[in-house]
């Protein structure tokens, strides 16, 4: 499972990590280590900071809880962009194995 911007130190991702490996991408750094969770500091709005898929898809399961609505607001160093949420959704779809 790949997660975008969910604080993995508690909540859903920590629970999922008890039975499945998880990878978390967040623009904010974290220092907590959780077994079964690999953290990568990355910015979904900056495709160069994310894994390249070369058309094959990167993961089979995506999670993005309470993050999309913040894209493009300028709160995390990103430029203000009223369509930031659309860019974020497009990038999430592009790395999913389940694209159509």
C-alpha angles and dihedrals in degrees: 000000000000120000129195120209100337112137098242097197091090141002130037101350093051089052094048090049089064089073106015136036113255133196119203127199118193135158088222119073121238129198100196117105117212122186110247094020124104112194123206122182105224141143116233089204090058107062092192089069094055132075116276115235102188089211096304103098124246107226142014098222130038130190126189112166119179096342111093093068090061097054113112095015094108094236096123101038094280119130118258108266122164088205095049092116090058091052090050094050091047091054093047091052091047093060097044120104087214096068118136 
